[in-house]
Each structure stands twice: as structure tokens, then as C-alpha cells.
Amino acid sequence: MVSLSRGSASAFQKKNQTDRDVKDRNRRQKNGPAATGAARAGDRVRPAAKAAAKPDAKGGPKHPGAAARSPAKPRSVAADTVRTRPQKVAEQPSEPQRPVRVHAGEKPAERVPVILETAGTDDYRLIDSGAGEKLEQYGPYRIVRPEAQALWPRSLPAHVWDRADAVFTGDTDEDGMGRWRFPGAALGETWPMRLLDTDFYGRFTAFRHVGVFPEQLAHWSWMKARIEASGRPLKVLNLFGYTGVASLVAAGAGAEVTHVDASKKAIGWARENQALGRGEKLPIRWICEDAMKFILREERRGSRYDIILADPPKFGRGPNGEVWQLFEGLPLMLDICREILSPKDAALVLTAYSIRASFYSIHELVRETMRGRGGLVESGELVIREGGLDGSVPGRALSTSLFSRWTS
Ligand SMILES: C[S@@+](CC[C@H](N)C(=O)[O-])C[C@H]1O[C@@H](n2cnc3c(N)ncnc32)[C@H](O)[C@@H]1O
């Protein structure tokens, strides 16, 4: 049993939520917080082309990286470091749901454990880790953040760590407040980055996240190769899509993408990422909606997808306060995904983080869910390998999340 923190594990207390629960639940989402009433269920966000032509009320991009493409002024992150207490939102059931079906037939073949490793690239690498922190390179910046999994000592000397451009400090309690500190010059909120031929903004968000989860590169490069090899425009559904990097990678490789996230803010960031890469014409539907509600509707409509990516948080909220709890919702979510996967040449990629579970939990669930559909289920962990200062010295592996991947 492991509890993997991708930056925000905290004790999850059931039912009877207290303010502390709400804070925990909202923490993942403010990096993309599920909107709390700002968006309506089923809202489609303006297509990016239109959005680019008509900046939103907030004035469009507010980051130094945008300067080359937009005259918008850098915005200090100082204001973001002071948080207001998250608002309580009345709990709402997600939608009239259906029971989870029990499937007959053989289980898919299996391959376990599979460790998918993200090594460094030009714009991202894990330089070092240890003593409860990690030192990473994100584009031009070296960033220090808490990392509960890094139980070992640091490899590199203190003066290397001390030269970081940004340090996230917070209570050792994962649930606690934190802030970004810039030991040298103050930095703007965002900066341009490029991974897998995709441009996007790194971003100092509240609660230690930086707008991208690099361990996902292992899934994204696998997906990109699959799309490119298919010879036709595959349909990709990106559930809990956050800042849209996976959606942009998929669309850039030739897929038609449907991106779903409950957070209007995260979708706004995703559209900024799309504009940064001049990808306005890429076929991406940006949908601000509760993921469960969306797939239930897609099932009723008979929609089909060739690849589904799902990276659900332990707890989340839809735009109308719909409650997502991984341990309660995952069996039905996967069962619906089964129904909306194409009958041939399909793939489902599930990631789970910040949960107390073994990869076997999701592995066996995916195998039961995909009974009778053949194929292979591979499950294990996503890890990032330390690379040293220039990425050339392989070091220790830092585990970030569990995954399970079914391919037909
Ligand atoms: C960790 S992020 C996913 C990261 C993404 N896979 C990536 O690597 O870029 C989790 C996302 O789930 C979204 N979310 C939370 N609850 C949701 C819900 N009920 N329906 C849809 N999205 C939700 C949050 O807004 C957040 O953007």
C-alpha cells in the first residue's frame, strides 16, 4: 500500500466535511480549481480562435512568456500567495447515475509491474531530491518544492540548491498554506516551456504546482506515437485535463481532442497554452464540466473515443458542486469509459495519485472492467529519474503516481 503524493496528499476525512476537508479538496483544484458556480454544467468554453481574437475580461495572458506574442505585462505572483479561505459549496450528487455493470468474459492479459520512467529533457528535468524536497529545472528556472517521497539525502551540495530561482515553502502539513519565494529577482507568474514539441506556460500557481505534471510525459509520448502511427485522426478524450498540455500534444500529433475539466480557470490556462503554440486551429473542444456528467451524456449519445486519458484527483468538484470521490466514483467512471471506447484499436490510460492504494487496486479494477474486450492491461508506477545538473547523471527514481493502461 502506498500513498503517492504528487504534491498534495493529505488525510482524507470522510463525510461531514469541515473547513479542513474543503481546503484539502479544493487544493488540487485551484491549480485548477473546479469552478464553484462560475460555470454552468455543460458550458462550452469559447473556441480558442475566437478567444484569441477577443481577450476575456481579465485581459488575456498575463505572463512574461507571452510578451513575444502578446504585449501583456508580467504579473507578480505575490497576490496569489495570500489565499482566502475556500468557500464551502453545497454537495450535489453528480447526476442520476447508473449502476456499475458486471462484465462476463475473459479478463485482458496483464503485465505488472511496469515502471514508466520520465527522464529529463531540455525544458524539464529532476536535478536532485532529498530531505523532503526536490530541485527541478522548468525551462529557464530552477525550482525547489516539497517532496514527501524524497526520504533520502540530497546528492548535490547546498550551494546548488541555494541558487534556485524559486522555492515553494509551506507548512510541512500538506494541508497547510504555502508561498513562492524568489531568492534572486522576483519572477512573473508564467514562463514559456516546450515539451514534446508542444508550447505551454510554466506557472507559479498557489499550492506548489507549476502548470504541468512532468511524470505524465511517459503517457504523453506513448499516446503521441500511437496517434502518429494510426494514419487517421484518432478521437482522444482527456478527462480532468487541467492546463491542456496532453490535449495539445494529442491534437498536435493529429488527433481530434475533447478536453474536460471542471475548472474554468484551468480551461482558461489551457486556452492560453493553445494560443502560445499558435494552435488555435487545432481540433480541440474545451469543455468545462463535471467529468462524470460528461461521460454519462456521451454514453447516452453513443459517442466513441479511440483513446481516453483519465487523471482524476482523489477528491474534486464539478462546476455545479458535483462531488467526485475517487474511491466511490472510479468503478462507474471506468465502466462508462468502457462503453464509450471504440470497439477496435482503443486505449484507456488511468493515472491515480495522492491515494492510499497499490497499483494493483486500479490494475484489477481495470481488468474486471475490461472483461470480454481482450487486449492487455499494464500497470505500475510513473517515476521521474534524477538527472543531475545537466541531466547526464542518472540518479534515484522518484515515484509520483500509479497508473493502469488498457490497450485493445
Ligand atoms: C491533477 S489535475 C490533472 C492533471 C493533468 N492530467 C495533467 O497532467 O495536465 C486534476 C484536474 O481535475 C479537475 N477536476 C477536479 N474535479 C473534477 C470533476 N468533478 N470533473 C472534471 N474535472 C475535475 C481539476 O480542475 C484539475 O484540473
The ligand as a MOL file (V3000), in Angstrom:
LIG
                    3D

  0  0  0     0  0            999 V3000
M  V30 BEGIN CTAB
M  V30 COUNTS 27 29 0 0 0
M  V30 BEGIN ATOM
M  V30 1 C -4.1270 16.9210 -11.3590 0
M  V30 2 S -5.1630 17.6700 -12.4180 0 CHG=1
M  V30 3 C -4.9340 16.6460 -13.8170 0
M  V30 4 C -3.5970 16.9110 -14.4650 0
M  V30 5 C -3.4930 16.5430 -15.9310 0
M  V30 6 N -3.6540 15.1270 -16.1340 0
M  V30 7 C -2.1510 16.9630 -16.4810 0
M  V30 8 O -1.1840 16.2270 -16.2760 0
M  V30 9 O -2.0580 18.0430 -17.0510 0 CHG=-1
M  V30 10 C -6.7740 17.2990 -11.8420 0
M  V30 11 C -7.8170 18.1460 -12.5670 0
M  V30 12 O -9.1110 17.6050 -12.2760 0
M  V30 13 C -10.0350 18.6710 -12.3260 0
M  V30 14 N -11.2570 18.2240 -11.6660 0
M  V30 15 C -11.4900 18.0490 -10.3600 0
M  V30 16 N -12.7430 17.5750 -10.1520 0
M  V30 17 C -13.3090 17.4450 -11.3730 0
M  V30 18 C -14.5680 16.9920 -11.8220 0
M  V30 19 N -15.5160 16.5930 -10.9680 0
M  V30 20 N -14.7960 16.9430 -13.1490 0
M  V30 21 C -13.8510 17.3560 -14.0330 0
M  V30 22 N -12.6300 17.8100 -13.6460 0
M  V30 23 C -12.3630 17.8540 -12.3450 0
M  V30 24 C -9.3060 19.8190 -11.6520 0
M  V30 25 O -9.8710 21.0640 -12.0170 0
M  V30 26 C -7.8700 19.6130 -12.1630 0
M  V30 27 O -7.6190 20.4130 -13.2870 0
M  V30 END ATOM
M  V30 BEGIN BOND
M  V30 1 1 1 2
M  V30 2 1 2 3
M  V30 3 1 2 10
M  V30 4 1 3 4
M  V30 5 1 4 5
M  V30 6 1 5 6
M  V30 7 1 5 7
M  V30 8 2 7 8
M  V30 9 1 7 9
M  V30 10 1 10 11
M  V30 11 1 11 12
M  V30 12 1 11 26
M  V30 13 1 12 13
M  V30 14 1 13 14
M  V30 15 1 13 24
M  V30 16 1 14 15
M  V30 17 1 14 23
M  V30 18 2 15 16
M  V30 19 1 16 17
M  V30 20 1 17 18
M  V30 21 2 17 23
M  V30 22 1 18 19
M  V30 23 2 18 20
M  V30 24 1 20 21
M  V30 25 2 21 22
M  V30 26 1 22 23
M  V30 27 1 24 25
M  V30 28 1 24 26
M  V30 29 1 26 27
M  V30 END BOND
M  V30 END CTAB
M  END
